[in-house]
Amino acid sequence: VWNCLADGACTKTLRQHSDYVICLAAAEKNSNIVASGGLGGEVFIWDLDAAIAPIAKSVDAKEDEVPNGNSGPALSTLCNVNSSGNIVSTNGKSHGYSPIAAKGHKDSVYALDMNDTGTLLVSGGTEKVVRVWDPRTGSKNMKLRGHTDNIRALLIDSTGRYCLSGSSDSMIRLWDLGQQRCVHSYAVHTDSVWALASTPSFGHVYSGGRDQSVYLTDLSTRESVLLCTNEHPILQLSLQDDTIWVATTDSSVYGWPAEGQTPQKVFQKGGSFLAGNLSFSRARASLEGSAPVPVYKEPSFTIPGVPAIVQHEIMNNRRHVLTKDTVGSVKLWEITRGAVIEDFGKVSFDDKKKELFEMVSIPAWFTMDARLGCLSVHLDTPQCFSAEIYAVDLNVTGAQEDLKINLAHETLRGLLVHWSKRRPKLGQHSLSNGDSSIGKDVSLKNLPHPRSDVDDGSENHANNVLPSFEFSTVLPPSIITESSSGGPWRKRITDLDGTEDDLPWWCVDCAENGRFPKENTKCGFYLHPAEGSPAPNITQGKLSAPRILRVLKVANYVVEKLVLEKPLDGSPDSTFAMGLTSGTSALDSSSRPGLKPWQKLKPSVEILCNNQVLSPEMSLATVRTYIWKKPEDLILNYRVVQS
């Protein structure tokens, strides 16, 4: 529930539906009465005065409204009414306000409308029937049959006598609720009807739908005219004075000319036709080439929106995401910054994806969807901590060559930087000692990971040494999680004030203390001389190294063993960490400025896999994914080359 007359803040969040809410209806002369319907087959009638009024809360209940218009934790004191009409309390007790449940729908509800006084409610959905209710009691008055497909739009007149319905069968039907029957059918559209809007007298109706067209129809004479066409299917219509506002699957809203008080003037412009009684008659007329010409070519007003993302691809470096929006623009996003780093304009998405392809292999540390038209990134522990990268690959100034960064760790630090700065000192002190509860029931002193399985950030990681990833403060991302009582919770990262208790404990432990579950980041492999090479065998078993280790390091290790004759330790499972990180200066034959350390080296050996010479910049993970391509342990070969 939003305060649209003042600051536009969210004053209350009403959680009762078991699935997405699809439609709302309000009584114009009794604005406190609102009905809601959704995919769960539930219809609820709310008294907003009673729902918003403060109620006595149980000990564990959380306030639902929070500053800045963000909805807080779910109300543990509200009752749930499931699809069968049973009332179930979220905490085992019935507290607070519960709406009236209109029970009867077995499937999804797509359309609702209510008369001005709030004494009559109509609903429709996938059951192909129009149900009529008394919203004061939730009782069903009647059921109207006639449509052959889903009901997608409903409109009831102010007196409650007539009702209009639009359906996926492409028909508009006018119902006399007193007679409980359909009195007129209008075959105007060639596809599903998704939106209806009437003139104040209920004598004319504007309709729109999947065929991207808006028609004006005289309900008494059946005369119809094509008002305008759009580039996208039409979702909603709203008549305001002499403008019909049109919302489509596009993110912009368009205002088209309309004679709200004298719609007859539109018919005088010509191009009208008589609506048929059967849907196939309109479709046949369109196929025969007698499709009407729109009265208006261009809208009078356009309220531009942000184009929705309709296609995305996670790049191999697991930091960049390529997207395409509804206007065809292709952009490259940096996930660890939450920002667009390059806008390619209207180009081929597939061609750009091929152009940006990198032969690198980094574990998938997040999942993503664009169902809301924007990018939603999902982090789940412990999988999100599986990806590491060298700090020099991120162009971190002053970073040591071997310094590794855990992508999820630094991302969480960046997301919670405002929260950490504003967190009370007492809370920080107790948190660092493991005594502060995170959320409702979980505290850091009861971490489920034993110490040996938790990375404390002290071993070759950039914990609190390097600056965290920086996210925009102009267009900050929002953190969405589940509260301790099970409901959704959301806040922009710049609005976090340090008092939030519903952040997951593992996120807080990672951002505050640098602790996160260790994932197996090692890669086992064998190292043998290449076939025909006179080089001796320098290893006696399987070796292991970090997956991100570069082939150059392996070559460096081989050179040290061959040239410097370093003794073997005899361990078949040697990590040869010291051998791979020392002796760099002995191989450095270039001092050209601007080159990264590994680019300055000219190893005197070549490393091969499957008889293919490997690039020094390749990682072991990349070799295993793109060259080796087998589930068995990686086998690398080496041979001596001229310096």
N, C-alpha and C positions, 0 to 999 in steps of 0.2 A: 504494500500500500504506500503510495507516494504522495507527498505534499506538493502538488503541482502549482499551487497558488502562491507559495512562498519561495523556499530555497530549493525545491525539487528533491528534497531528501527523502530517503526511505524511512517511513515511520513504523512500519510493522511488516513482518514476513509471516504469512499464514501458510503453515505446512500441514496438509491433510491428504493430498493426493498421493497415490502410490506410483504414479507415472507422470509423464509430461502433461502440463496444463496447456490446452490448445485454444480454448475460447472462453470469453467472459461476456457477461450481460449485466446491465444495470437498469434500475427503474429511474427514469428521468425526473419524476416528481417526488421520488423517495430515494435520494442518492445514497442512503445508508444501506440499501439492499442490493447485493451483488451476487450473481451466480457464476460458478466456474465449472468447466467440464474438461475432460482430458482423455488420454489414451488408456487409462485404467478403467474406463467405463463408469466413472463416478461423476455425479453431479452434486455440488454442494451449494447451498444458499447461505450467504453470510450476512449478518448484521454488523456492519463495520463499527458502529458505536460500541457495541458490546465486545467485539473482537479486539479493538484497539485499547479499550479501557484497561487500566492497570488491574492485575489480578493477584491474589495471594499466591506466592510461589513456594514450592517445597524447598528444602534445605539445599538440594543439589541443583536447583533450576538456575538457568542463566538468563540474563536479560537478552531479549531478542533484538532490540534496536541498539545500534552503536553509532558513534559520530561519523560524519562524512558520508552518510547515506549507505553504509555497508551493512549488510545483514549479518547478525551475529550468530552464535550457536543455535541449534534447533531447540525449541521449547520442550523441555522434558515434561512440562505440566500439561501440554495439550494432548487431547485424545485423537486417535486415528480411527476413521471409519473406513473399513475395507470395502471391496466391490460387492460383497454380499450384504453390506449394511451393518455388520457387527462393529461395535465400538470397542477399540482396543487402546489402552493407555500405554504410552511409551515407557513409563516407569512402573507399571503395574497398578497404578492408582488413577482414578478419574479426577482431574483437576481442571479448573479454568473453563474457558469458552469452547464449545463444540458447535459447528455449523449444523444446519438441517441437511440431511442426506436425502436426495430424491432417488430412491432405489428402483431399479427396473432395467437399466441398460446392461446388456451382457457383453458388449464390445465397445470400441472407441467412440467417443463423442467429439464431433468436429464443429458443431454449430449450436449456438444458444441465442435467444433473444427474449426480452421481457417487456411487457407493456408499461406505460408511464407510471401507473400507480403501484406497480409491483404485485399485482394480484394474479398475473398469468405468466407462465414461463413455457417456452417451447424449446425442444432439443432434438437433435438429429445426429446421425453418424453412420457407421458401417452397416447397421441393421436395416437401412433403406426405408425406415418409417419415421414419421414426425410424432414425437410424444409431447403431450400437453400436460402441464403440472400446475398445482396450486403452490406457489413458493412459500406461502405462509405456513404450510404444514408438511410439504414434501410429498403430498399425495398425488397420484396420477389421475388426471381427468379423462383422457382419451388417447387413442392411438390412431394416426392417419396413415393409410396405405395408398400407394399409387406410383411412387418412384421405383425404378428398376435398378438403381445403383446408389452409391453412398450419398447421403445428404451432406452438402458442404456449406450451405448458406441459408440463414433463416431471417425473416423480417416480419414483425408483428405490428399492426397499426396501434395508434394510441388508445383506441377504445377497447382493444382486445377482441374485436369481432373477426378480422381477417388476418390471414397469415400467408406470406410468400415464402416459397422454398426453392432453392437452387440445388441441382444435383449433378453428379458425375455422368448421369445419363443425358446431359446437355439440355434438360428441360427445366423450365420455370413453371411452378404450379401455384395457383391462387386457391386458398382454402377458406371456406366459411366455417368458422369454429362452432357457430350455433347449430348449423346443420351437420357438422362433422363430416364434411365431404369436400372434394375438389370441384370447384365451379368453373375454372378455366385452366388450360395448359397452353404454354407459349413456347414454340420451337423457334428460338431466335439464334442460339449459338450453335456452332459446329463441333464443340467439344465441351468438357466439363465446365459447369457454372460454379464459380468459387466465391463470388461477392455480389451483394445486393445493397442498394440504397434507394430510398423512395423520396418523393416530394412530400412536403408537409401534409398535403391533403390525401396522400396515399393513392392518388389517381394515376401516377406515372412511376415507373421503376427504372433505375439505372442498374445494369448488370454487367459483370465482367468475369473472365475465367481463363481457362487454359489456352483458348484460341487467341489470346492477346488483344481482344477487342472489347470495347465498351459500347453497349447498346442502350438506347432510350426507348421504352415501350409504353404506350398508352394502354392501361389495363382494361378500359371499357371498349375501345374501338379496335384493339389488337394491332394498331399501327405501330411499326417499329422503325428505327433509323440507327445506322451505324454512326456513333458520335465521333469515335477516334480509335486508332490502333496504336499499340505499343510494341516495343521490341522484346518484351518479356511477358510471361503469364501474369495475370492480375490476381492479387491476393485479397485486397481490401478496397472499398470505396467509401467516401464520406462526402456528402453534399453540404456545402456551406455557402449560403446565398447564391451567387451566380457562378460558383466554381465547384466542379466535382474533383475531389482529390483522389488520386490513384496511387496505390502502393503495389508494387510488383515484386518479382523475385530479384530484381535489381535493388541496390541499396538506396537509390534516390526516390523521392516522392514528387509526383507531377500533378500540377493543377491545370485542368482543361476547362474551357468555357462551357457554361451550362446556364440555361434559363430556369433557375430554381423556382421562381414564382410563376413564370409564364412559359412552361415547357413547350406549349404549342408553337412558339416562335421557331423552335428548332426544326419542326416538321415542315415549316414553310420554306426552308432552305432546299428542300427536295431530297430525293434519294430514299424515300421511305418505302416500306413494303409491309404486307400483312403477315403477321406471325402465324405459322401453321399450328396444327394440333399434335403432330407426331414428329419426333426428332429426326427421322430419316428424311422427311420432306425438306427440312432446312439443309441437311447435308447434301441431298441430291441437287438442290438448287445451286449450291456452291460449286459442285462438280460440273454442272452444266454451263458454268461461266456467267451466271447472273449474280455474282457476289456483289454486295452493295459497296458504294464508295464512301469513305468517311467524310463527315461534315467538316471536321477540323484536321489540319495537317500537323500543327505544332502546338505544344502546350503553352499556356499563358505564363505559368510559373514552374520553376524547378527548384526543389530543395535538394542539393547534392548530398550524397552520402559517401562513405568510404567503401570502395569496391570490395566485395567479399572474396576471400581466397577460395578457389574452387579446385585447385590442384597443387600438390606439393610433393617434393622428393627430398629425402635426407641424403646429403652428399656423403661420400666415403670418409671424409675427414671427421665426420660426426660433430662438426661445429657449425657447418653451413647447411641451410635449407633453401632449395629453389622453389619459388611459388609462382602461381599464375592466378590472376583475379578475374572478376567478371567482365572487365573491359579489355582483357587480353594482355595486360602488362605483366611482364616476367621480372621478378626481383630475387635477389640473393640476400638471405638473412643470416646474421650472426647470432646463433642461439645463446651463446655465453654473454651476449650484450643485449639481446632482445631488440635488435635494431636492424634496419635495412642497410647493407653496406654497398649495394650496387643495384641500380635500376636499369634494366636492359631495354625497357620500352616494350612495344608490341612485336615480339619476335616469336619464333617457333620454340615452344617449351622443350620438345624432344631434342631439337638441334642444340639448344643451349645446354641441356643436360649432358649430351655427348661431348660438347666442347669443354665443359668444366670437369669432366671425368678425371680423377686422380687414381693412380694405382697405389693406393694406401689401404691398410687394413687396421681399423680401430674398433674395438668391441662396441656393440650397441648399448649405450648407457641411458637412453631415454626412449620413450615412445611418443607419438605425436598424432593429433588429429586436427581437422579444420571444420568440424561440424557446425561451429558457431560463426563461420566466416572469417575467423582469425585463427592464429596458431595457438594450440593448447599443447604444452609440453608436460609429460607425466614422468615423475621420478619415483622409483620404487626401490626400497632397500632390500637386499644388498646389491642388486644388479647394477644400480646406477653408479656404483663406485668401481666399476670394472675397467674404466678407460683412463689411461695415463698418456701424457704427452710431454716431450722435453720443453722446458721453458724457452729455450732459444727458438723453437719453432713458432712461438707466439710473439717473437720479437721483444721479449722482456729485457729491458735495459739492465746490464750488469749481472745477468743470470749466469751461473756457472754452466758449463757445457753439459754436465751430467745431472743437473737439477730437474727432477720430474714433477709435473703438476697433475693432480687428480682433477679431472674436469668437473665432476659433480661437486667435489669439495669446494673448489673456487667459485663455482656457480652459486652454491648455497651461501657462501660468505658474501657474495655480491648481493644476493636477494635479501639477506637479513642484515645488511650493514646498517640501515636506519634503525632497525629493531635493537641491534647490539648497542648502538650509541645511546639510545634512549632508555635502555634497560636500567632499572634502579641498581645502584651499587650494591645494596644489600642482597638483591637477587643474584647479581653476578657472583658475589662472594660465596653464597650458599650453593650456587650452581656448580662452581668450580670444585667445591668440596663434596659434591654428590648428594647434598641434603635437600635440594629444592625439587619439588614435584613439578614435572612437566605435563601439562594437561590435567586430567582428573585423577587417574589411578596409577600412572607410570612415573617413576622417579629414576634419576640417573644412578642411584645406588643399587638399583635392581636391573641393570643392563643385562639383556639376554645373551650378550656376546662375552665369552671369557677373554681375559686380557691378551692371551696369545693370538686371538683371532681379530683383535681390534687394532687398527693402525692409529697410533697416537700422534702421528704427524712429525715425529722426530727423526725418522729414518729416510733421508734423501727426498723429503717432500717440502714444498714451499709453504709450510704452515706458519702464518703470521709473519712471514719474512717478506713476501712480495705483496703488492696491492691486489685486492680481490678484483674479480671482473666487475666492470662498471656498467650499470643499467641506467637508462634514461630517467631523469626526474621530470621531464616535460611530458612524456608519454610513458609513465611507469607501468610495468607489468603488474598483474594481480596474482596473489597467492590464493589458491583455492584448495581447501583440504576438508577433512571431516572433523567435526567437533567431538568433544568427549562424550556428548549425548547422542552422537550418531547422525546429526544433521549437517548440511553443507555450511561452509564458512568461507568468507572471501574478504580480502582487503588488498588495496594497492600497497606496494612495498614502501612508498613514501608516507603512508598513513599509519604504519606500524609505530606504536608508541612505547613498546617495551613491556607492556603489561599483559600482552596476549598469552593465555595459558593453553590455547588449543593448537599451537604449532606442534607437529610430531616431535617426539623426544629425540629421535635419531637425527633430525635436521638441526635441532638446537645443539646437541652434543657435537655434531660435526662443525657447525659454524662457530660455536663458542670455544670448544676445547680441542678442535682438530682431530677428534676421534671418529673413526668410521670403520665399518667391517672390512677386513682384508679380503680381496678377491685374488685368486690365483693368477698372477700376471707373468708367470714364467713360461718359457717355451723350451721343451726338451729337443735336442738334436744331436746328430753324430757328425763328426768332422774327419774326413778321410782325404788322402791325396787323390787328385784327379787321375783317371785312367791314362797311362802312358807318361805320367809325370814322374821325374826322378826324386821328387821331394819325399822325405821320410814321413812315416806316420808319427804324429806328435801327440796323439791322445790315446787313451786306453779304455774308453767307455763313453757312455752318454753324457753329454754336457747340458747345462741349463743356463738360461739367461733371460732377462726381461724381454717380453714380446716386442717392446719398442726399440730394442737394441739395434743399431744400424749394422749393415754388412761391413762397413768400414772398420768397426770395432773388432769384428771377427777377423778381418784381414790383418789388423794391427796385432791381434793376439798371435796369429800364425807367424808373422814376421818376427815377433819377439821370441817365439819358441825356436824358430829356425836360425835367426841371426844372433840373437843375444844368448841363445842356448839356456833359457831359463829352465830349471829342473821341474819335472812333473811332480805333483803332490801324490800321485798314485790313486787318487779317489775317482771311482767310476762315475760319480755324480757331481763332479767338480763344477762350481759356478764360475771359476776363473775370473772373479770380479776384479781382482787387482791387476791381472794381466791385461784386461780389456781397458782399463782406465789409466794405466801408466805407460810411459815411453812415448807419449805423443810427440814430444819435441824431437825425438830421433827421426821421426818420419815427416816432419814439417819441412817441405822443400819450397814453400811459397810464402811470401810475406805481403801479398797484395792486399791492400786495405779493403774493407767492406765485405770480405768473404767470411762465411761461418767457419768454425774450426775444422769441421770435417771436409769442407771444400778446399782447404789449403793443403790437404794431405795427398800424397801420391803413393799409394801402397805398392810394394814390390811383389805382391801376389794378387791373383784374381780368385774370387770365390764363385763357385758354380753350383747350380742346382738343376738337375735334369738336363745336363750338358749346356745350360744357358748361363752366360756370364751375367752376374748380378751387378746392378748399380750400387755404388758405395752408399748411397742415401737410402736404400731400401731398408725396411725393418724386417726382423725375423717373421713377424706376423704377416707382413705383405708378401714375403717370399712363400710362406706356407699357404696363403690364400690363393695367390695368382700364378705361382710357378710350380710348387710342389703338388698341390691339389689332391692330397691323399690324407686319410685319417691317421696313418702311421706316423711315428716320429720323423721329423725332418732330417734329411741327409744332405749335407753340404760337402762339396769337394773344393780343393785348393790346388793351385799350380803357380810356379814361380814365373814371373814375367820380368822384362827389362825395366829398370827404373826410368 
